Amino acid sequence: VQLQASGGGTVQAGGSLRLSCVGSGNIGSILGWYRGTPGKNRDLVASIRDGGRPIYADSVEGRFTMSRDSDKNTWYLQMNALKPEDTAVYYCHAVGPIKGGNCDYWGQGTLVTVSS
C-alpha cells in the first residue's frame, strides 16, 4: 500500500486549500488526515470509516471537510477559513488489513503554510 498526498501550499489567513490523497493497494476502511510540526506528535485532523460520517478535531470543526471517492481510492480535505495555527505538515493515513491484523499507512506529507 502506498499513499500519495498533494495539494499543500501557502495561503493567507482566511484562504482555502484542498488536499488530496491517492492510495494504491488495499487501503482498508479507515482513512484520515493528521498534521504535525517538527518536534511534535502528529494530531488527528479528520477521520472517516466506511459507512460513517467524518469526525473532526475541535480546532477544525466547521472549517474543514473530509470526503472520499472510493472508486478512485482517493480522499480529500477541504480546508476553509485557514488560520496561521493551521500551519503544519499534513499527512494522509489509512488503516489497511494485513494477515493477522491491521497496518498503519502514511503518505509522505504535504506542507500547508498560512500567513497572517
The 8 nearest C-alpha neighbors of each residue, nearest first, counted from 0:
[[1, 24, 23, 25, 26, 2, 22, 104],
 [2, 0, 23, 22, 3, 24, 106, 104],
 [1, 3, 22, 106, 21, 105, 20, 23],
 [2, 4, 21, 106, 20, 22, 107, 1],
 [5, 3, 20, 19, 106, 108, 109, 91],
 [6, 4, 19, 18, 7, 109, 20, 3],
 [5, 7, 18, 17, 19, 8, 109, 16],
 [8, 6, 111, 110, 109, 5, 18, 16],
 [7, 9, 111, 112, 110, 6, 10, 16],
 [10, 8, 112, 113, 111, 11, 7, 114],
 [11, 9, 113, 14, 114, 112, 12, 8],
 [10, 12, 114, 113, 14, 115, 13, 9],
 [11, 13, 82, 115, 81, 14, 114, 113],
 [14, 12, 80, 81, 11, 82, 15, 79],
 [13, 15, 12, 80, 81, 11, 10, 79],
 [16, 14, 79, 78, 81, 80, 13, 17],
 [15, 17, 78, 77, 18, 79, 6, 14],
 [18, 16, 77, 76, 78, 6, 19, 75],
 [17, 19, 6, 76, 75, 5, 7, 77],
 [20, 18, 75, 5, 4, 74, 6, 76],
 [21, 19, 4, 3, 74, 73, 91, 75],
 [20, 22, 73, 3, 2, 72, 4, 19],
 [23, 21, 2, 72, 1, 73, 26, 3],
 [22, 24, 1, 0, 2, 25, 21, 26],
 [23, 25, 0, 26, 22, 1, 72, 27],
 [26, 24, 27, 95, 0, 23, 96, 22],
 [27, 25, 95, 24, 93, 22, 0, 94],
 [26, 28, 95, 25, 94, 29, 96, 93],
 [27, 29, 49, 48, 30, 26, 94, 95],
 [30, 28, 48, 94, 93, 47, 27, 49],
 [31, 29, 93, 47, 46, 92, 28, 48],
 [30, 32, 46, 92, 45, 91, 47, 93],
 [31, 33, 91, 45, 44, 90, 92, 43],
 [34, 32, 43, 44, 90, 42, 89, 41],
 [35, 33, 89, 41, 88, 42, 90, 87],
 [34, 36, 41, 88, 87, 40, 42, 39],
 [35, 37, 87, 39, 88, 38, 34, 41],
 [38, 36, 39, 35, 40, 87, 88, 41],
 [37, 39, 36, 40, 35, 41, 87, 88],
 [40, 38, 37, 36, 35, 41, 42, 34],
 [41, 39, 35, 42, 38, 36, 37, 34],
 [40, 42, 35, 34, 33, 39, 43, 36],
 [43, 41, 33, 34, 35, 40, 44, 56],
 [42, 44, 33, 45, 32, 56, 34, 41],
 [43, 45, 33, 56, 32, 55, 42, 34],
 [46, 44, 55, 32, 54, 31, 43, 56],
 [45, 47, 31, 53, 54, 30, 32, 55],
 [46, 48, 53, 30, 29, 52, 31, 51],
 [49, 47, 29, 51, 28, 50, 30, 46],
 [48, 50, 28, 51, 47, 29, 52, 30],
 [49, 51, 48, 52, 47, 28, 53, 29],
 [52, 50, 48, 49, 47, 53, 54, 46],
 [51, 53, 47, 54, 50, 48, 49, 46],
 [54, 52, 47, 46, 65, 45, 55, 51],
 [53, 55, 46, 45, 47, 52, 56, 44],
 [56, 54, 45, 60, 44, 57, 59, 53],
 [55, 57, 44, 58, 59, 60, 45, 43],
 [58, 56, 60, 59, 55, 44, 61, 54],
 [57, 59, 56, 60, 55, 44, 62, 61],
 [58, 60, 62, 57, 56, 63, 61, 55],
 [61, 59, 57, 62, 55, 58, 56, 63],
 [60, 62, 63, 59, 64, 55, 57, 79],
 [63, 61, 79, 59, 60, 80, 78, 64],
 [64, 62, 78, 77, 59, 79, 61, 60],
 [65, 63, 77, 76, 66, 78, 62, 61],
 [64, 66, 76, 75, 77, 53, 45, 63],
 [67, 65, 75, 74, 64, 76, 68, 53],
 [66, 68, 74, 73, 69, 75, 65, 72],
 [67, 69, 73, 70, 71, 74, 72, 66],
 [68, 70, 72, 71, 67, 73, 74, 49],
 [69, 71, 68, 72, 73, 67, 74, 21],
 [70, 72, 73, 69, 68, 21, 22, 74],
 [73, 71, 69, 22, 70, 21, 68, 74],
 [74, 72, 21, 71, 68, 20, 67, 22],
 [75, 73, 67, 20, 66, 19, 68, 21],
 [76, 74, 19, 66, 18, 65, 67, 20],
 [75, 77, 65, 18, 17, 64, 78, 19],
 [76, 78, 17, 64, 63, 16, 65, 75],
 [77, 79, 63, 16, 15, 17, 76, 62],
 [80, 78, 15, 62, 81, 63, 14, 77],
 [81, 79, 13, 14, 62, 15, 82, 12],
 [80, 82, 13, 79, 12, 14, 15, 85],
 [81, 83, 12, 84, 85, 113, 13, 80],
 [84, 82, 113, 85, 86, 114, 115, 12],
 [83, 85, 86, 82, 113, 87, 81, 112],
 [86, 84, 83, 82, 87, 81, 113, 112],
 [85, 87, 112, 84, 111, 113, 83, 88],
 [88, 86, 36, 35, 111, 34, 110, 89],
 [87, 89, 110, 35, 109, 34, 108, 111],
 [90, 88, 34, 108, 109, 33, 87, 110],
 [91, 89, 108, 33, 106, 32, 34, 92],
 [90, 92, 32, 106, 31, 105, 20, 33],
 [93, 91, 105, 31, 104, 30, 32, 90],
 [92, 94, 30, 104, 29, 103, 26, 95],
 [95, 93, 103, 29, 102, 27, 104, 101],
 [94, 96, 27, 26, 102, 101, 93, 25],
 [97, 95, 101, 27, 100, 102, 98, 94],
 [96, 98, 101, 100, 99, 102, 95, 25],
 [99, 97, 100, 96, 101, 102, 95, 25],
 [100, 98, 97, 101, 96, 102, 95, 94],
 [99, 101, 97, 98, 96, 102, 95, 94],
 [102, 100, 96, 97, 95, 94, 103, 99],
 [101, 103, 95, 94, 96, 97, 104, 100],
 [104, 102, 94, 93, 95, 105, 101, 92],
 [103, 105, 93, 92, 94, 102, 106, 0],
 [106, 104, 92, 91, 2, 107, 90, 93],
 [105, 107, 2, 91, 3, 108, 90, 4],
 [106, 108, 105, 90, 4, 3, 109, 2],
 [109, 107, 90, 89, 106, 88, 4, 110],
 [108, 110, 7, 89, 88, 5, 4, 90],
 [111, 109, 88, 7, 87, 89, 8, 112],
 [110, 112, 7, 8, 86, 87, 88, 9],
 [113, 111, 9, 86, 8, 10, 114, 110],
 [114, 112, 83, 10, 11, 86, 12, 9],
 [113, 115, 11, 83, 12, 10, 112, 9],
 [114, 12, 83, 11, 113, 82, 13, 10]]
